[in-house]
Amino acid sequence: MKFCPKCKSLLIPKKGKLTCSCGYSKKEIIEFKEEITHKKIEIVDENHELGTDTIPVVCWNCGNRGVYVKLNFYRSDEAPTRFYKCAKCKKIWRSSK
């Protein structure tokens, strides 16, 4: 990123020049680069336990009082999604509240 020497605003590339809203322009070769990084994805099968300890939540399917829980954060501006798995009947459900 380059800035205007007159008003210190960000210079914007237009038609082979770096231009500013104040009228300043400079001819310069512009090169854009983007680096792509690959992230590892963890695949969890249905038999995978969501946690090691159970919490006292009642299963909606069998009424058992004891489920595993795992929190996933998908977006930083939203509440985490909770995944529950019954210790008895192994049903899985989620809640984002």
Summary of the structure (lengths in Angstrom):
residues: 97
radius of gyration: 26.4
end to end distance: 41.0
largest distance: 71.9
contacts: 181
relative contact order: 0.14
helix: 0%
strand: 34%
